[in-house]
């Protein structure tokens, strides 16, 4: 379901805390009991967690709010600079808007080169801010529409490393497979 403010996910009353997204399509809950509550929790915020180490997330460095601020891999602390509002209305592609700044996950200068920095920048619908989730064994490769390259951690899995785009590994590598996790 999509609201005027962006993507809204409705989870059943039995769900609490963090819910792992198996897909960004609607969630159906069937019940044999007619008196089961239909109340739920509206969730608009997600984190992008590295599948190889889900405690590490895509994070806007130093909680910056300016255009061009780099993204880094950092430990999850619940901060708004690691929370994103996904918008799934773009031909199978998603835009990830920072809760902290209102700016979008973006490839700097619309580069198509391996190693191009991932930054936040004003949202506008350009292909370098659009991402497709490609399922892998555990998680998704997050593939940029403009370049066809994956969201990647530069130099491997370690806190503080820059997020870049890089040619996607065929089966998914430890530094290019992500989990999209709905955060309450």
C-alpha positions as CSV (number, residue, x, y, z in Angstrom):
1,X,0.0,0.0,0.0
2,X,1.3,3.5,-0.8
3,X,0.4,6.6,1.2
4,X,0.8,10.3,0.3
5,X,3.9,10.3,2.5
6,X,5.5,7.3,0.8
7,X,5.8,3.6,1.2
8,X,3.6,2.1,3.9
9,X,3.8,-1.5,5.1
10,X,1.1,-3.0,7.3
11,X,2.0,-5.9,9.5
12,X,-0.4,-8.0,11.5
13,X,-0.8,-7.4,15.2
14,X,1.2,-10.4,16.1
15,X,4.3,-8.9,14.4
16,X,6.6,-6.8,16.6
17,X,10.1,-5.4,16.5
18,X,12.0,-5.9,13.3
19,X,10.6,-7.7,10.3
20,X,12.7,-9.0,7.4
21,X,11.4,-8.2,4.0
22,X,11.1,-11.3,1.8
23,X,9.9,-9.1,-1.0
24,X,8.6,-5.5,-1.2
25,X,5.2,-6.6,-2.5
26,X,2.1,-6.7,-0.2
27,X,1.9,-9.0,2.8
28,X,-1.2,-11.2,3.0
29,X,-2.3,-12.7,6.3
30,X,-4.9,-15.4,6.3
31,X,-6.8,-16.5,9.4
32,X,-9.3,-19.2,10.1
33,X,-10.7,-17.3,13.1
34,X,-13.1,-14.4,12.3
35,X,-12.3,-12.6,15.6
36,X,-8.6,-12.1,15.0
37,X,-7.7,-8.5,15.2
38,X,-6.8,-6.7,12.0
39,X,-4.9,-3.9,13.8
40,X,-1.4,-3.5,12.6
41,X,1.7,-1.3,12.6
42,X,2.4,1.0,9.8
43,X,6.1,0.8,8.9
44,X,7.7,3.3,6.5
45,X,11.3,2.9,7.5
46,X,13.8,0.3,6.4
47,X,17.5,-0.3,6.9
48,X,19.9,-1.7,4.3
49,X,21.8,-4.4,6.2
50,X,24.8,-6.3,4.8
51,X,23.7,-9.9,4.6
52,X,27.1,-11.2,5.6
53,X,26.9,-9.1,8.8
54,X,23.4,-7.8,9.5
55,X,24.7,-5.6,12.3
56,X,26.3,-3.4,9.6
57,X,24.1,-1.0,7.6
58,X,24.2,1.6,4.8
59,X,24.7,4.8,6.8
60,X,25.1,8.4,5.9
61,X,28.5,9.3,7.3
62,X,28.4,11.6,10.4
63,X,24.6,12.0,10.1
64,X,25.2,14.6,7.4
65,X,22.2,16.2,5.7
66,X,23.9,17.9,2.8
67,X,24.0,16.9,-0.9
68,X,27.0,14.7,-1.7
69,X,27.5,13.3,1.8
70,X,29.1,9.8,1.4
71,X,27.6,6.6,2.6
72,X,29.6,4.2,4.7
73,X,29.1,0.8,6.3
74,X,28.4,1.3,10.0
75,X,27.1,-0.5,13.0
76,X,23.3,-0.3,13.4
77,X,22.4,2.1,16.2
78,X,18.8,2.9,15.2
79,X,19.7,6.4,14.0
80,X,17.8,8.2,11.3
81,X,21.0,8.4,9.1
82,X,20.7,4.6,8.7
83,X,16.9,4.5,8.0
84,X,15.4,4.8,4.6
85,X,12.0,5.3,3.1
86,X,11.6,3.0,0.1
87,X,9.4,4.2,-2.8
88,X,8.5,1.3,-5.1
89,X,6.6,3.1,-7.8
90,X,9.1,3.2,-10.5
91,X,8.9,0.2,-13.0
92,X,10.3,-2.3,-10.6
93,X,13.0,0.1,-9.3
94,X,13.1,1.7,-5.9
95,X,14.2,5.0,-4.5
96,X,15.6,5.0,-1.0
97,X,15.0,8.4,0.8
98,X,17.0,9.1,3.9
99,X,14.8,9.6,7.0
100,X,17.5,12.0,8.4
101,X,17.9,14.3,5.4
102,X,15.1,13.6,2.9
103,X,17.8,13.0,0.2
104,X,18.1,9.8,-1.9
105,X,20.7,7.0,-2.2
106,X,22.6,8.0,-5.3
107,X,25.6,7.2,-7.4
108,X,27.9,10.3,-7.5
109,X,27.9,12.2,-10.8
110,X,25.7,9.5,-12.4
111,X,28.9,7.5,-12.9
112,X,28.9,4.1,-14.6
113,X,32.4,3.3,-13.4
114,X,33.4,0.6,-10.9
115,X,34.3,2.3,-7.6
116,X,32.0,5.3,-8.0
117,X,31.0,6.7,-4.5
118,X,27.5,6.2,-3.2
119,X,26.2,9.5,-1.8
120,X,22.9,11.1,-0.8
121,X,21.5,13.7,-3.1
122,X,18.2,15.5,-3.7
123,X,15.6,13.1,-5.0
124,X,14.4,13.8,-8.5
125,X,13.9,10.5,-10.4
126,X,17.2,10.3,-12.3
127,X,18.4,6.8,-13.1
128,X,21.4,7.1,-10.7
129,X,19.0,7.2,-7.7
130,X,16.9,4.2,-8.8
131,X,17.7,0.6,-7.6
132,X,16.4,-2.8,-8.4
133,X,16.4,-5.6,-5.8
134,X,17.8,-8.8,-7.4
135,X,17.2,-11.9,-5.2
136,X,20.2,-14.0,-4.2
137,X,20.4,-17.1,-1.9
138,X,20.2,-14.8,1.2
139,X,19.2,-11.3,0.5
140,X,19.4,-9.1,-2.6
141,X,21.9,-7.4,-4.8
142,X,20.9,-3.7,-5.0
143,X,21.5,-2.8,-8.6
144,X,21.6,0.7,-9.9
145,X,19.4,1.5,-12.9
146,X,21.8,3.9,-14.6
147,X,25.0,1.7,-14.4
148,X,23.7,-1.8,-13.9
149,X,26.2,-2.1,-11.0
150,X,25.7,-3.3,-7.4
151,X,25.7,-1.4,-4.2
152,X,29.0,-2.6,-2.7
153,X,31.3,-2.1,0.3
154,X,34.7,-0.9,-0.9
155,X,37.5,-3.4,0.0
156,X,35.4,-5.9,1.8
157,X,33.3,-6.1,5.0
158,X,34.5,-3.7,7.7
159,X,32.9,-0.9,9.6
160,X,33.7,2.6,8.2
161,X,34.3,1.5,4.7
162,X,32.9,3.5,1.9
163,X,29.9,2.3,-0.1
164,X,30.5,2.3,-3.8
165,X,29.0,0.7,-6.9
166,X,30.8,-2.2,-8.5
167,X,30.2,-4.9,-11.1
168,X,27.8,-7.4,-9.5
169,X,29.3,-10.8,-8.6
170,X,27.3,-13.6,-10.3
171,X,26.3,-15.5,-7.1
172,X,26.5,-12.6,-4.8
173,X,29.6,-11.7,-2.7
174,X,29.9,-10.9,1.0
175,X,30.2,-7.2,0.2
176,X,27.3,-6.9,-2.3
177,X,24.3,-8.8,-0.9
178,X,21.9,-6.8,1.3
179,X,18.9,-7.3,3.5
180,X,16.1,-4.8,3.4
181,X,14.8,-4.8,7.0
182,X,11.6,-2.9,8.0
183,X,12.3,-1.0,11.2
184,X,9.6,-0.2,13.8
